[in-house]
C-alpha cells in the first residue's frame, strides 16, 4: 500500500481542491513582538529565526505590493497562502488585523492565510 492511500496530507488535499500545488508567499505585516519590544522582554525568544524572515524593507510596502512582488518568485505557481511570518502577527488591535488579512484575501491568487503568532499575545489581550 502506498502512503497516499493511507494518509490524506494537506498538500494532497490542496492539490485536489485547487488542481495544483499551493505555495506560501511570505509577507511582512509590520508587526513587532512582545518578546522584542519590551512588553514582555527584549531580544526575541527561541521561536524567532530572524534570518528566515522576509527583508524588513518590505515593512513599508502595502500587502498588495508585497503579493505582486513575491508571486513572481515562485515559478509556475498560481495559488498561494498569504504567510504573515515575521514576529507576532496578532500583536495589534483586531480591526488592524482584520484589515490586513482582508487585503491579502482580496487577491484572487490567495486561497488562505498562514499567521505566525505566539500564544502569550492572546493571553495579554
TORKOL-4160 file (C-alpha; in steps of 0.2 Angstrom, whole numbers, padded with zeros to 4 digits, m for minus):
125
<pt num="1" X="0000" Y="0000" Z="0000"/>
<pt num="2" X="0006" Y="0017" Z="m0004"/>
<pt num="3" X="0007" Y="0031" Z="0009"/>
<pt num="4" X="m0005" Y="0042" Z="m0001"/>
<pt num="5" X="m0018" Y="0028" Z="0001"/>
<pt num="6" X="m0016" Y="0028" Z="0020"/>
<pt num="7" X="m0014" Y="0047" Z="0024"/>
<pt num="8" X="m0023" Y="0062" Z="0017"/>
<pt num="9" X="m0010" Y="0076" Z="0018"/>
<pt num="10" X="m0013" Y="0094" Z="0017"/>
<pt num="11" X="m0003" Y="0095" Z="0001"/>
<pt num="12" X="m0014" Y="0081" Z="m0007"/>
<pt num="13" X="m0030" Y="0090" Z="m0001"/>
<pt num="14" X="m0025" Y="0107" Z="m0008"/>
<pt num="15" X="m0020" Y="0098" Z="m0025"/>
<pt num="16" X="m0037" Y="0090" Z="m0026"/>
<pt num="17" X="m0046" Y="0106" Z="m0021"/>
<pt num="18" X="m0036" Y="0119" Z="m0032"/>
<pt num="19" X="m0030" Y="0107" Z="m0046"/>
<pt num="20" X="m0012" Y="0112" Z="m0042"/>
<pt num="21" X="0001" Y="0114" Z="m0029"/>
<pt num="22" X="m0002" Y="0129" Z="m0017"/>
<pt num="23" X="0013" Y="0139" Z="m0011"/>
<pt num="24" X="0016" Y="0151" Z="0003"/>
<pt num="25" X="0020" Y="0169" Z="0000"/>
<pt num="26" X="0029" Y="0177" Z="0015"/>
<pt num="27" X="0023" Y="0194" Z="0019"/>
<pt num="28" X="0028" Y="0207" Z="0032"/>
<pt num="29" X="0014" Y="0214" Z="0041"/>
<pt num="30" X="0024" Y="0227" Z="0050"/>
<pt num="31" X="0021" Y="0220" Z="0067"/>
<pt num="32" X="0033" Y="0218" Z="0082"/>
<pt num="33" X="0033" Y="0206" Z="0096"/>
<pt num="34" X="0030" Y="0207" Z="0114"/>
<pt num="35" X="0047" Y="0197" Z="0117"/>
<pt num="36" X="0056" Y="0210" Z="0107"/>
<pt num="37" X="0048" Y="0227" Z="0111"/>
<pt num="38" X="0049" Y="0227" Z="0130"/>
<pt num="39" X="0031" Y="0222" Z="0133"/>
<pt num="40" X="0037" Y="0206" Z="0140"/>
<pt num="41" X="0055" Y="0205" Z="0135"/>
<pt num="42" X="0069" Y="0211" Z="0124"/>
<pt num="43" X="0079" Y="0202" Z="0110"/>
<pt num="44" X="0066" Y="0189" Z="0105"/>
<pt num="45" X="0063" Y="0171" Z="0110"/>
<pt num="46" X="0068" Y="0154" Z="0104"/>
<pt num="47" X="0054" Y="0153" Z="0091"/>
<pt num="48" X="0061" Y="0168" Z="0081"/>
<pt num="49" X="0074" Y="0164" Z="0067"/>
<pt num="50" X="0076" Y="0182" Z="0061"/>
<pt num="51" X="0087" Y="0176" Z="0046"/>
<pt num="52" X="0071" Y="0166" Z="0039"/>
<pt num="53" X="0060" Y="0182" Z="0039"/>
<pt num="54" X="0057" Y="0192" Z="0023"/>
<pt num="55" X="0068" Y="0208" Z="0021"/>
<pt num="56" X="0062" Y="0221" Z="0033"/>
<pt num="57" X="0062" Y="0234" Z="0019"/>
<pt num="58" X="0046" Y="0227" Z="0014"/>
<pt num="59" X="0038" Y="0233" Z="0030"/>
<pt num="60" X="0033" Y="0249" Z="0022"/>
<pt num="61" X="0026" Y="0241" Z="0007"/>
<pt num="62" X="0007" Y="0238" Z="0006"/>
<pt num="63" X="0001" Y="0220" Z="0006"/>
<pt num="64" X="m0004" Y="0221" Z="m0012"/>
<pt num="65" X="0014" Y="0227" Z="m0017"/>
<pt num="66" X="0022" Y="0213" Z="m0007"/>
<pt num="67" X="0010" Y="0200" Z="m0015"/>
<pt num="68" X="0014" Y="0206" Z="m0033"/>
<pt num="69" X="0032" Y="0206" Z="m0030"/>
<pt num="70" X="0033" Y="0189" Z="m0021"/>
<pt num="71" X="0021" Y="0180" Z="m0033"/>
<pt num="72" X="0034" Y="0181" Z="m0047"/>
<pt num="73" X="0047" Y="0172" Z="m0035"/>
<pt num="74" X="0038" Y="0156" Z="m0035"/>
<pt num="75" X="0040" Y="0149" Z="m0053"/>
<pt num="76" X="0025" Y="0140" Z="m0060"/>
<pt num="77" X="0014" Y="0143" Z="m0045"/>
<pt num="78" X="m0003" Y="0151" Z="m0047"/>
<pt num="79" X="m0011" Y="0148" Z="m0030"/>
<pt num="80" X="m0004" Y="0154" Z="m0013"/>
<pt num="81" X="m0007" Y="0156" Z="0005"/>
<pt num="82" X="m0003" Y="0173" Z="0012"/>
<pt num="83" X="0010" Y="0169" Z="0025"/>
<pt num="84" X="0012" Y="0183" Z="0039"/>
<pt num="85" X="0028" Y="0176" Z="0046"/>
<pt num="86" X="0039" Y="0189" Z="0054"/>
<pt num="87" X="0037" Y="0192" Z="0073"/>
<pt num="88" X="0020" Y="0191" Z="0080"/>
<pt num="89" X="0006" Y="0194" Z="0068"/>
<pt num="90" X="m0008" Y="0195" Z="0080"/>
<pt num="91" X="0001" Y="0209" Z="0090"/>
<pt num="92" X="m0011" Y="0223" Z="0085"/>
<pt num="93" X="m0029" Y="0228" Z="0088"/>
<pt num="94" X="m0042" Y="0216" Z="0080"/>
<pt num="95" X="m0048" Y="0229" Z="0067"/>
<pt num="96" X="m0030" Y="0232" Z="0061"/>
<pt num="97" X="m0028" Y="0213" Z="0059"/>
<pt num="98" X="m0044" Y="0211" Z="0050"/>
<pt num="99" X="m0040" Y="0225" Z="0038"/>
<pt num="100" X="m0023" Y="0217" Z="0034"/>
<pt num="101" X="m0029" Y="0200" Z="0032"/>
<pt num="102" X="m0043" Y="0205" Z="0021"/>
<pt num="103" X="m0031" Y="0215" Z="0010"/>
<pt num="104" X="m0022" Y="0198" Z="0007"/>
<pt num="105" X="m0038" Y="0188" Z="0004"/>
<pt num="106" X="m0044" Y="0201" Z="m0009"/>
<pt num="107" X="m0031" Y="0194" Z="m0021"/>
<pt num="108" X="m0038" Y="0180" Z="m0032"/>
<pt num="109" X="m0022" Y="0170" Z="m0031"/>
<pt num="110" X="m0023" Y="0169" Z="m0012"/>
<pt num="111" X="m0033" Y="0154" Z="m0006"/>
<pt num="112" X="m0030" Y="0156" Z="0013"/>
<pt num="113" X="m0019" Y="0163" Z="0027"/>
<pt num="114" X="m0005" Y="0157" Z="0037"/>
<pt num="115" X="m0002" Y="0168" Z="0053"/>
<pt num="116" X="0013" Y="0166" Z="0064"/>
<pt num="117" X="0010" Y="0171" Z="0082"/>
<pt num="118" X="0014" Y="0167" Z="0100"/>
<pt num="119" X="0001" Y="0161" Z="0112"/>
<pt num="120" X="0006" Y="0174" Z="0125"/>
<pt num="121" X="m0001" Y="0188" Z="0114"/>
<pt num="122" X="m0019" Y="0180" Z="0116"/>
<pt num="123" X="m0017" Y="0180" Z="0135"/>
<pt num="124" X="m0012" Y="0198" Z="0136"/>
<pt num="125" X="m0027" Y="0205" Z="0126"/>
